[in-house]
């Protein structure tokens, strides 16, 4: 199960923090709403689907699941840096 992986919790925490930050910026009209849409889509895809379809994830080796959540963590970090750079320019 995906909840046995440490990277699952690290990636989930990063996405929650970035989503809250995007919501705060959106309320202050300081950001693009596209960042929030991207974070919600990634969260739904990687963190809701394993609970809706758990049997499909039984066939995936644990190291691949760990790598996939590690990639989500890297993606969310790089995306946050990109949007921070865009907002600094504007």
C-alpha positions in Angstrom: 0.0 0.0 0.0 1.2 3.5 -0.8 0.8 4.6 2.8 3.8 2.5 3.8 6.2 4.8 2.0 7.8 7.8 3.7 7.9 9.7 0.5 4.1 9.5 0.4 3.9 11.6 3.5 6.7 14.0 2.5 5.1 14.7 -0.9 1.7 15.1 0.7 3.0 17.6 3.3 4.8 19.6 0.5 1.7 19.7 -1.6 -0.5 20.8 1.3 1.8 23.6 2.2 2.1 24.8 -1.4 -1.6 24.6 -1.9 -2.3 26.7 1.2 0.3 29.2 0.0 -1.3 29.3 -3.4 -4.7 29.9 -1.8 -3.4 32.7 0.3 -1.7 34.3 -2.7 -4.9 33.9 -4.8 -7.0 35.6 -2.0 -4.5 38.5 -2.0 -4.7 38.6 -5.9 -1.0 38.0 -5.9 -0.7 34.9 -7.9 -2.0 32.9 -10.9 -4.8 30.6 -10.2 -3.1 28.0 -12.5 -0.7 27.1 -9.7 -3.6 26.1 -7.4 -5.2 24.1 -10.3 -1.9 22.2 -10.8 -1.5 21.4 -7.2 -5.0 20.2 -6.8 -4.7 18.0 -9.9 -1.4 16.5 -8.7 -2.9 15.9 -5.3 -6.0 14.2 -6.7 -4.0 12.0 -9.1 -1.3 10.8 -6.7 -3.1 11.0 -3.3 -6.7 10.2 -3.9 -6.5 7.6 -6.7 -4.6 5.0 -4.6 -7.5 5.0 -2.1 -10.1 4.8 -4.8 -8.4 2.0 -6.7 -6.1 0.2 -4.2 -6.0 -3.1 -6.0 -4.4 -1.5 -9.1 -1.4 -0.5 -6.9 -0.9 -4.0 -5.5 1.0 -5.0 -8.7 3.5 -2.1 -8.5 6.8 -2.8 -6.6 7.2 -0.7 -3.5 10.4 0.9 -4.8 8.6 2.3 -7.8 5.9 3.7 -5.6 8.5 5.4 -3.4 10.2 6.8 -6.5 6.9 8.2 -7.9 6.2 10.1 -4.7 9.8 11.3 -4.7 9.2 12.7 -8.1 6.1 14.4 -7.0 8.1 16.0 -4.2 10.8 17.2 -6.6 8.1 18.4 -9.1 6.3 20.4 -6.4 9.5 22.0 -5.2 10.7 23.0 -8.7 7.2 24.3 -9.6 7.1 26.4 -6.5 10.5 27.9 -7.4 9.4 28.6 -10.9 6.2 30.4 -9.8 8.2 32.3 -7.1 10.5 33.5 -9.8 7.6 34.5 -12.0 5.9 36.5 -9.2 9.2 38.2 -8.4 9.5 39.4 -12.0 6.0 40.7 -12.2 
